[in-house]
Amino acid sequence: MSQSAQNQNREACMKYVRNAWYVAGWAMDLEESTPLAVSILGEPLVLYQSGGVLAALEDRCVHRLAPLSLGRCEASNLRCMYHGLLFAPDGKVIEIPGQEVVPPQARVKSYPVAERHSWIWVWMGDPTKADEALIPPAVGFDDPDYILGRGQLDYAAEARLINDNLLDFSHLTFVHAQSFGSDPDFARVLPSITPLPRGIRYLRWIENTFGSSTRKTDVPMDNFMAYDYLLPGILLMQTGVFPLGTAKACDFGHPDLSRAVGSLSFTSQAVTPVTEKTARYFFSWGPHRNFGNEETRDGMMRVAAQAFTEDKTMIEAQQRVIDGSPDAQVMPTAHDKGVTLFNRLIASMVKQEQEEQLSKELERTVS
């Protein structure tokens, strides 16, 4: 990708929050001492883990602009394999073959990076604000309570369209009729949606139903589903089947999970903007150990693979319609509360970030 194309991608991605932790990839896919090229918000990055250090750098050597992702790890450093410049984890060049003095400007951008919940997270904004406490509390493969499977999909569509899809589950009745087989109540019954400081909370009970999409029951039960959708695009969802009357007993709030009688599961999902109109979607899903095993997990993942492919087909088709009719307007419905709240939050934070950036630029100009 040319430098001008990269700049255009960055400008187009300004509609996304930058002061947030983005999922760059699965921790188990980052091999020791093997650089990995990724792109987030139109910015090419190289991730590497070597010498006990995890680092994320701009994927561009300062000398001839060769990709550092083609480089070689040396202890905790990364050597460009074009002309041999050696980069420290903070992005500084610490060695230039055949040249004793390293110019102070010889450095590339480094990004705050962390491994948590089986994902590699990268902070794309102001590094002084990179608080690891803001990493969403996903469930990783090290969690002893869940047996998880994982996957990812690349979309030829804007990340925001995937976010919108995950914020409005009324589509389950229609898009996923052949996979999840959701009850028509998904489209008829409105969930409870409340704002959070960095996202929204979704909660839904369906009473007097016969199990869930992954496990049917012979007697009526109460079906529970709740998720937090957190910046920059992270879905953390708990589902379960409970004895009839549980919904009313907990006043349609969060139940005591120990009272579940089936289908207790957790899914962590992440949407990462790659460029203006491409995105990567990461997901894990599996049963609680008290309600399933590896075979259960594998069956759930087969359903997920079918369902998420259904989403991908619809969203990429949606993107093509949007591209072909740029002046068309969205008409919200009653199910768009979560979409509206989340997008307003993003717009507000993006505006604040841009104002802070402008203020810093003015300060530098004055000084």
BELQUIQUI-V552135 format. One record per residue. N is the residue number from 1. SS is DSSP state (H for helix, E for strand, C for the rest). PSI is psi in radians with two decimals (none if undefined). D_LAST is the distance of its C-alpha to the last C-alpha in Angstrom with 1 decimal. Layout:
# BELQUIQUI-V552135
N&SS&PSI&D_LAST / N&SS&PSI&D_LAST
This chain:
# BELQUIQUI-V552135
1&C&2.30&35.4 / 2&C&2.84&33.3 / 3&H&-0.68&29.4 / 4&H&-0.67&29.5 / 5&H&-0.68&31.9 / 6&H&-0.73&29.8 / 7&H&-0.71&26.8 / 8&H&-0.70&29.2 / 9&H&-0.74&30.5 / 10&H&-0.76&27.1 / 11&H&-0.73&26.4 / 12&H&-0.53&29.9 / 13&H&0.10&29.5 / 14&H&-0.17&26.6 / 15&H&0.01&29.4 / 16&C&2.59&29.8 / 17&C&2.39&28.1 / 18&C&-0.58&26.0 / 19&C&1.26&25.6 / 20&C&2.79&29.3 / 21&E&2.05&31.7 / 22&E&2.48&33.4 / 23&E&2.10&36.7 / 24&E&-0.43&36.5 / 25&E&3.09&40.1 / 26&E&2.38&43.1 / 27&H&-0.65&42.8 / 28&H&-0.19&46.3 / 29&H&-0.16&45.3 / 30&C&1.71&42.6 / 31&C&2.55&44.9 / 32&C&2.26&44.1 / 33&C&0.42&42.4 / 34&C&1.83&42.5 / 35&C&2.54&39.2 / 36&E&2.17&39.2 / 37&E&2.28&37.4 / 38&E&2.87&36.2 / 39&E&2.39&34.0 / 40&E&2.27&32.2 / 41&C&0.66&30.4 / 42&C&0.12&30.7 / 43&E&2.08&29.1 / 44&E&2.25&31.5 / 45&E&2.76&31.6 / 46&E&2.27&33.8 / 47&E&2.48&35.2 / 48&E&2.67&37.1 / 49&E&1.99&38.8 / 50&E&2.53&39.9 / 51&C&0.52&40.3 / 52&C&0.20&39.9 / 53&E&2.41&36.5 / 54&E&2.21&35.6 / 55&E&2.68&32.6 / 56&E&2.09&31.0 / 57&E&2.78&29.0 / 58&E&2.32&27.9 / 59&C&1.14&31.2 / 60&C&2.03&30.0 / 61&C&2.52&30.1 / 62&C&-0.26&27.3 / 63&C&-1.22&29.9 / 64&C&0.32&32.1 / 65&C&0.45&31.1 / 66&C&2.63&34.4 / 67&C&2.23&34.7 / 68&H&-0.30&34.4 / 69&H&-0.23&37.0 / 70&H&0.22&39.5 / 71&C&-3.00&38.5 / 72&E&2.28&40.3 / 73&E&2.35&39.6 / 74&E&1.86&39.9 / 75&C&-2.17&39.8 / 76&C&0.18&36.6 / 77&E&3.01&34.9 / 78&E&2.14&35.2 / 79&E&2.26&36.2 / 80&C&2.25&35.8 / 81&C&0.36&39.3 / 82&C&-1.05&38.5 / 83&C&0.20&37.3 / 84&C&0.16&37.0 / 85&C&2.44&33.4 / 86&E&2.20&33.3 / 87&E&2.37&30.8 / 88&C&2.90&30.3 / 89&C&-0.37&30.2 / 90&C&0.09&26.4 / 91&C&-0.15&26.1 / 92&E&2.48&25.5 / 93&E&2.18&27.9 / 94&E&-0.07&29.9 / 95&E&2.35&32.5 / 96&E&1.97&33.0 / 97&C&2.25&36.7 / 98&C&0.10&37.4 / 99&E&2.12&33.9 / 100&C&-0.73&33.1 / 101&C&2.22&29.3 / 102&C&2.06&27.3 / 103&C&2.49&23.9 / 104&C&-0.45&21.1 / 105&C&0.00&20.1 / 106&C&1.54&23.8 / 107&E&2.76&23.7 / 108&C&2.89&24.3 / 109&C&2.35&23.2 / 110&E&2.70&25.3 / 111&C&2.43&26.4 / 112&C&2.37&27.7 / 113&E&2.58&31.5 / 114&E&2.63&34.5 / 115&E&2.15&38.3 / 116&E&2.42&40.0 / 117&C&0.63&43.1 / 118&C&0.18&44.1 / 119&E&2.69&40.9 / 120&E&2.15&37.8 / 121&E&2.40&34.8 / 122&E&2.31&31.3 / 123&E&2.08&28.2 / 124&C&-0.04&26.4 / 125&C&-2.53&23.2 / 126&C&2.01&20.5 / 127&H&-0.41&22.0 / 128&H&-0.23&20.9 / 129&H&0.16&23.3 / 130&C&1.48&26.2 / 131&C&2.04&28.9 / 132&H&-0.28&32.3 / 133&H&-0.29&34.0 / 134&H&-0.04&33.0 / 135&C&2.14&35.2 / 136&C&2.47&38.1 / 137&C&1.18&41.4 / 138&C&2.98&43.4 / 139&C&2.07&46.7 / 140&C&-3.12&46.9 / 141&C&-0.16&49.8 / 142&C&-0.03&49.7 / 143&C&2.18&50.7 / 144&C&-0.22&54.4 / 145&C&-0.31&55.4 / 146&E&2.56&54.9 / 147&E&1.83&56.3 / 148&E&2.62&53.7 / 149&E&2.92&53.7 / 150&E&2.82&50.6 / 151&E&3.06&49.6 / 152&E&2.69&47.0 / 153&E&2.49&46.9 / 154&E&2.26&44.7 / 155&E&2.42&44.3 / 156&C&1.13&43.9 / 157&C&2.78&42.2 / 158&C&2.51&39.0 / 159&H&-0.60&38.4 / 160&H&-0.51&38.2 / 161&H&-0.57&41.8 / 162&H&-0.73&42.9 / 163&H&-0.83&41.0 / 164&H&-0.70&42.9 / 165&H&-0.74&46.1 / 166&H&-0.26&45.7 / 167&H&-0.11&44.8 / 168&C&1.65&48.0 / 169&H&0.08&51.1 / 170&H&-0.28&53.6 / 171&H&-0.26&53.6 / 172&H&-0.65&55.5 / 173&H&-0.55&58.8 / 174&H&-0.94&58.5 / 175&H&-0.63&56.4 / 176&C&0.54&57.9 / 177&C&-0.52&61.5 / 178&C&-0.11&62.7 / 179&C&-1.36&60.5 / 180&C&-0.46&59.6 / 181&C&0.77&62.3 / 182&C&2.57&60.6 / 183&C&2.55&62.7 / 184&C&-0.35&62.5 / 185&H&-0.39&61.1 / 186&H&-0.59&57.7 / 187&H&-0.32&57.5 / 188&H&-0.55&59.3 / 189&C&2.21&57.9 / 190&C&2.37&54.4 / 191&C&2.98&52.6 / 192&E&2.21&50.7 / 193&E&2.20&46.9 / 194&E&2.56&44.3 / 195&E&2.59&40.5 / 196&E&2.83&38.7 / 197&C&-0.58&35.1 / 198&C&0.64&34.5 / 199&E&-2.65&37.5 / 200&E&2.78&41.0 / 201&E&2.25&44.4 / 202&E&2.33&47.5 / 203&E&2.30&51.0 / 204&E&2.31&54.4 / 205&E&2.38&58.0 / 206&E&1.96&60.9 / 207&E&2.73&64.1 / 208&E&0.85&67.6 / 209&E&2.90&66.8 / 210&E&1.27&68.4 / 211&E&-2.65&65.7 / 212&C&-3.10&62.7 / 213&C&-0.39&62.0 / 214&C&-0.21&62.5 / 215&C&2.03&65.5 / 216&E&2.66&68.1 / 217&E&2.79&70.3 / 218&E&-0.28&73.8 / 219&E&2.66&73.1 / 220&E&2.48&70.4 / 221&E&3.06&67.2 / 222&E&2.24&63.8 / 223&E&2.17&61.0 / 224&E&2.42&57.5 / 225&E&2.30&54.2 / 226&E&2.49&50.7 / 227&E&2.68&47.3 / 228&E&2.35&43.6 / 229&E&1.94&41.3 / 230&E&2.67&37.9 / 231&C&2.50&34.5 / 232&C&-0.20&33.9 / 233&C&1.08&37.6 / 234&E&2.11&39.8 / 235&E&2.21&43.4 / 236&E&1.87&45.2 / 237&E&2.35&48.8 / 238&E&2.34&51.9 / 239&E&2.75&55.3 / 240&E&2.80&58.8 / 241&E&2.32&62.3 / 242&E&2.78&63.6 / 243&E&2.56&67.0 / 244&C&2.31&67.8 / 245&C&-0.19&66.6 / 246&H&-0.71&63.5 / 247&H&-0.85&61.1 / 248&H&-0.65&62.8 / 249&H&-0.55&63.0 / 250&C&0.31&59.3 / 251&C&0.69&58.6 / 252&C&0.50&57.2 / 253&C&-2.68&54.3 / 254&C&2.26&53.8 / 255&C&2.96&57.1 / 256&C&1.94&58.2 / 257&H&-0.41&57.9 / 258&H&-0.24&60.8 / 259&H&0.01&63.1 / 260&E&2.52&62.4 / 261&E&-0.02&65.6 / 262&E&2.84&64.1 / 263&E&0.50&61.3 / 264&E&2.10&58.6 / 265&E&2.93&55.8 / 266&E&2.44&52.0 / 267&E&2.35&49.7 / 268&E&2.28&46.1 / 269&E&2.55&44.5 / 270&E&2.39&41.0 / 271&E&2.12&39.6 / 272&E&2.06&36.8 / 273&E&2.17&35.3 / 274&E&-0.99&35.5 / 275&E&-2.94&34.5 / 276&C&-0.74&34.5 / 277&C&0.55&38.3 / 278&E&2.64&39.4 / 279&E&2.79&39.5 / 280&E&2.34&41.1 / 281&E&2.06&43.2 / 282&E&2.50&44.2 / 283&E&2.55&47.0 / 284&E&2.69&49.3 / 285&E&2.54&52.4 / 286&E&2.93&55.4 / 287&E&2.74&57.9 / 288&E&2.55&58.0 / 289&H&-0.42&60.3 / 290&H&-0.19&62.8 / 291&H&0.42&63.2 / 292&C&3.09&63.1 / 293&C&-2.88&62.9 / 294&H&-0.62&61.8 / 295&H&-0.71&64.2 / 296&H&-0.82&62.9 / 297&H&-0.81&59.3 / 298&H&-0.67&60.4 / 299&H&-0.72&62.1 / 300&H&-0.70&59.1 / 301&H&-0.53&56.9 / 302&H&-0.72&59.4 / 303&H&-0.76&59.1 / 304&H&-0.75&55.3 / 305&H&-0.73&55.3 / 306&H&-0.80&57.4 / 307&H&-0.76&55.4 / 308&H&-0.45&52.0 / 309&H&-0.64&53.3 / 310&H&-0.77&54.6 / 311&H&-0.81&51.1 / 312&H&-0.77&49.6 / 313&H&-0.80&52.2 / 314&H&-0.80&51.5 / 315&H&-0.69&47.7 / 316&H&-0.61&47.5 / 317&H&-0.70&50.0 / 318&H&-0.75&47.9 / 319&H&-0.70&44.9 / 320&H&-0.66&47.1 / 321&H&-0.76&48.1 / 322&H&-0.78&44.5 / 323&H&-0.57&43.6 / 324&H&-0.16&46.6 / 325&C&1.18&46.1 / 326&C&-0.33&42.3 / 327&C&-0.09&43.0 / 328&C&2.54&45.4 / 329&C&2.52&44.5 / 330&C&2.40&45.2 / 331&C&1.83&47.8 / 332&C&2.70&47.2 / 333&C&-3.11&50.2 / 334&H&-0.39&51.0 / 335&H&-0.02&50.1 / 336&H&0.18&46.4 / 337&H&-0.83&45.2 / 338&H&-0.74&43.7 / 339&H&-0.81&42.1 / 340&H&-0.82&40.6 / 341&H&-0.76&39.3 / 342&H&-0.77&37.7 / 343&H&-0.58&36.1 / 344&H&-0.69&34.8 / 345&H&-0.81&33.2 / 346&H&-0.83&31.6 / 347&H&-0.72&30.4 / 348&H&-0.75&28.8 / 349&H&-0.65&27.0 / 350&H&-0.75&25.8 / 351&H&-0.76&24.4 / 352&H&-0.75&22.6 / 353&H&-0.72&21.2 / 354&H&-0.65&20.0 / 355&H&-0.70&18.4 / 356&H&-0.70&16.6 / 357&H&-0.74&15.5 / 358&H&-0.71&14.3 / 359&H&-0.74&12.3 / 360&H&-0.70&10.6 / 361&H&-0.69&10.0 / 362&H&-0.68&8.6 / 363&H&-0.73&6.1 / 364&H&-0.65&5.2 / 365&H&-0.75&5.5 / 366&H&-0.72&3.8 / 367&C&none&0.0
